């Protein structure tokens, strides 16, 4: 049996389907589709040097890696490598080959620090630590049973507050760009990011094939977007919220909870059965909100960091 590592080929439906299939098996609480895998590669910002890698064993795709630079960080040299192998194909050396190929690629691009997420299990943590990575923060994946569980009842927004969907901003999504950019500043992260490029945001966020404009809920205060819950779907029965937040001027009024509840009710009414989200392990306010909705932790990831040079 021979394992090789190669680039995911542009325009190859078998490669994108294989990548999505492996990620679904390894990370069933994250949303990937062949269309989203292809879009992420085709539309990646040139400065990100984004390139998915595949591990192949005698013609069978068994492993994946997401590799690139965090181009929108004010601190240069930040790279990332996220390796996941099909859970029934581990122990064949695919993970090590993928990691080495990714690290060599990023070093050649001038990366000085590498960031990698691994599942919080001894085998995965040992894999990272043997490669010289050190553990940093952790984050939880959470799941809510939309089909059989119960949601908090919808409540009438307070005076001056209006709930709308992102679809209502189709003609001019710039107010949602400003909302997303401001809330991102307070999202827990080891790498600072700045949303300053509206056109890049349109490509990477607004036009992304997983984003549901109809299920993304926005709370407006006196006509100004103040809070939102961004929703993604896989075209089947799985729904996920990828960002929920409120701008600083309007915090403490329950607006994020209001927007997320609206989105969840929309999702259930549309026939989605599983809701997923993720939270930094130290983000107690958002974890409390999700617990209030009925989410339960289904897995945990650990961020590992390695300095090069």
VEXMAR-822109 format. One record per residue (C-alpha): x, y, z. Coordinates in steps of 0.5 Angstrom, whole numbers, plus 500, padded with zeros to 3 digits. Each point is the difference from the previous one (the first is absolute). Last residue first. Layout:
residues N
XYZ;...
//
This chain:
residues 309
526558524;493498501;495501506;495495501;493501503;494495502;493502500;496494504;493498498;494497504;494496498;493499501;499506505;492500501;495506497;494501504;499507498;502502507;506496499;501504494;500507504;504497506;505498495;500507497;501503506;506495502;504501494;506497504;499493496;499504493;494499497;497496494;493498497;496495498;492499498;498493498;493499497;499506495;493500497;499507498;496501507;505498504;505504496;496506501;499499508;507499500;501507497;495504504;503497506;507502498;498507499;497501507;506497503;504505497;495505501;500499508;501507502;507500503;504502494;497505496;506505499;505494500;497497493;497494501;502493498;498493498;505497495;500493496;493497502;499493497;494497496;500492498;494497496;502500493;503506496;506501505;498506504;503506503;497505504;503507503;496503506;500507501;500506504;500508499;498501493;497507500;493502499;498502507;504494503;500495494;501492502;502496494;498493499;504495495;495495498;498503493;507502499;503493501;507500499;503493497;501502493;504506503;498507496;500504507;506497503;506499496;498504494;496505503;505501505;506500495;496506497;499504507;508499501;501503507;498494505;505499504;503494504;504499506;503493501;499496506;493501500;494502504;495504496;500507503;502503493;496496496;494504503;502506496;501497494;494496499;496506502;503504495;500495494;492499502;499508499;504498493;495495498;496505495;495497495;500493504;499504506;493497502;503493498;504501507;494499503;496505505;498501507;498507502;502503507;497507501;495498505;502493503;500494495;494495501;502494503;501493496;499494505;507497503;501494495;498493502;504493497;498495496;501503493;505505502;504496504;506505502;507498499;507504503;507500498;504502505;507505500;507499503;505505501;508499499;503493500;508500497;502497493;506497500;498494495;500495506;495505503;495500494;500492499;499500508;494504500;497496495;501494503;498502507;494503498;498507499;499501493;505504496;501507498;506503497;504506500;506501497;505506502;506503495;497499494;504503494;497496494;505495500;498498507;493500498;502494495;504496505;495500505;495498496;504494497;502498507;493500502;497497495;505494500;499500507;493499500;500495494;505495504;496494500;497500507;494503498;495498495;493499503;500506503;501504494;506504501;500508502;506505500;499507501;506504498;500508501;505505499;501507503;506503497;498508501;497503506;494504497;496494499;496500493;505495496;499495505;504495496;498493497;499493501;494496501;502492500;497494498;500493501;498493497;499501493;500493496;505499494;505495504;500505506;498507499;502506504;496506498;503508501;496506500;503506497;499507503;506505498;496505504;503506496;496498494;494500504;496493499;494500495;502494497;502496506;495502504;495499495;502493498;499498507;494503501;497497494;502493502;497501507;503502507;496501506;503499507;497495505;502494496;507501501;504494498;495497496;497507497;507502499;502493496;493501495;502508499;507498498;498494495;494504497;505506499;505495497;495496496;497507497;507502497;499507498;507502504;504494502;501499507;507500501;504494501;502495506;502493499;499493504;502494497;497493502;
//
